[in-house]
């Protein structure tokens, strides 16, 4: 938790400088997740005329705690997952940071999942998360905007604390093994935002 607070404070200090010099330098957006209801929020600030730097936190996402960690939407009803993530995305837009057009985005961060089962098994896993997205963004004069992205994410397992109950169902055990493994998967979404 200390590293999360440290990164948020440092990112805010970098971003706050742009508030003093220009308008339309910060964009707040959300990518709704209708399958798990674990919505992804983000805030981006202009760092050059064509690029932005942002932060995308998810903290103790438990509205529907069955979110998989490997990109698939296959879930197991006997397993719950409390999910945390902090990503730092950098976006390059050739037509301007907050203008219509294509963009390339790269991000890095950390995420962890706390899996629990009805039989008492636990698996706490931490990943280092990296990825690259391609996308298109639309901006309107009133500040509303939409960005659509698709690309790949790589989750490299950093640590694991696993305790499987002797009475655990083999399908649940196999599911946990899949969720705690290093993996590369396709990722994407649509962000709805407002620039100010």
N, C-alpha and C positions, 0 to 999 in steps of 0.2 A: 504494500500500500504506500510505503514511503516513496518508492520510485515513481508511482503514479502521480502523487502530489508534486514531487520535484519536477517531473516533465511538464505538468500542466502550468506550474508557475513560470518555468523558463519559456515555454511557448507563448504564454500571455505577455511576458516582457518583450519578446521579439515582436509580437504582433502589435502591441500598443503603440509603437512608434508611428505606424502608418495612420493611426486614428488622427494624429495631429496635422497631417499634411494633405489629406485628400478625402473626398467622399467615395463611396462605392468601393471600399477596399476590403470589406469583410463579407463573407457569405456564410449564412447558417443554413444547413440543409438536413433532411432526414430521408432515409431509404426505408420505407415501410416493409416489413417482412410478414406477409399474410399467412405463411405456413407455420411459423413458430411464434409470431408476435414479439420477436426480439428485435425491435426497430434499431437501425443504425443511425446515430446522430453524428454530425460533423460540423466543424467550423474551419473555414479557410481564410487566409489573408494573403493579399498581394505582396510578393517580395520583389518582383520585377514586372515590367510591362506585360510579359508573356507567361509568368509563372506564379503559382501560389504554393503555400505551405500550410498544412492543416493538422488537425487532431481529430481522431475518431474514437471516442471512448464508449465502452459498454461495460456497465458495472452491475454485477450480481443479477444478470438477466434471468428471471425466474417466472415470468408471466406464463410461459409454456416451457417448462424446464426439460424438454426432450430434444433439444437442439443437438444434432450430430456435429462432430468436429472435423469430418473429412469431406465436406462439401456435398455429400449426398443427402437426399431428403428421406432416406430409409431410417425409420425410428423403431425403437423397441419399447412397447408400453410398460415394460417392467423396469425400465431404467429412467432415472431423472438426471438432469444435468444443470448445474448452476454454472453460468458462463460469464467470464470477464475477458475484456480485450481492450488494448490501447494501441492504435495504429497512428503513424505519422505519414500522411500522404503528401507527395510533391507532384504537382500537375504542371505540364508544359502545354500551352495553347498557342499555336502559331499565329492565330488571328487576334490575340489579346486575351489577357487573363479572364475577364468577365465579358466576353463577346461570343456571339454565335460561332460555332465551328468545331472541328475535330480537336482532340487532345490526347496526350499520352500521360499516363499517371503511374508512378512507382510508389510503393509504400513499404514500410518496415514497422515492426512492433512486436508485442508479446500478447499471448492469450493463454488462459488456462480454463480447464473444465473440471468440475467436481461431480463425478458420476456416482450415483447411489442406486442400489437395487432393493427390492422387497425382501430378498433373502439375506440382506446385510452385507453384501459385497460393496467395496468402495474402490474407486480409482481416481486419483488426483493427478492430472497431467498438465505440464506447462510446455508451450511451444514458442519458438521464435518464428514469427510470421513475416514472410516477404511476398511480394507479388508485383505484377505489371498489368495494367488495364489500358484498353483503348476505349475511347468514347466520343460522344458528341454532346455539345451543350447548347441550350437555347436560352437567351436572356431577353426579357421584356423591359420596357422603359420604367415600369413601376417597381422593378427590382426582383420580381418573381422569375424563377428560372428552373429548368429541368436539365439534368445530366443523365445520360444512359451509358452504362459501362459494361464491358465484358473483358475477361482476361483470365489469368491464372494466378493461383496462390500456392505457396509452398509452406507447409508447417513442419518445422524441424523440431522433434521432441528434445526438450532440454532436461526435464526431470519427470520422474514418475514415482508415485507411491500407490501401490496396488495391494488389495487384500481381498481375495476371492473366497467366499464362503464354501465349505465342503458340500453344502446342500444346493449350491447354485445350479441352475438349469444350464445345459451345455450351449444352447442357443444364445443365452444372455452372456455367458462367458466369451463366446466367439464374437459377439457384438462389441463387448468391451475391448477385446484385443484389437479389433478393427479401429475403434475410436481413439485409442491411445497411441497409434502408430504414426511415425513420420509419413506424410503424404503430400501429394501434389494434386490439385483439383481445379476445375473450372469454377470461376466465380463471376458474379455480375449483379446488376441491379439498376434501379432507377432512383435518383435523388431528386427531391423536390425542395427548392430553396428560395431564399430571399437575401439579396445583397443589399448592404447598407453602408 
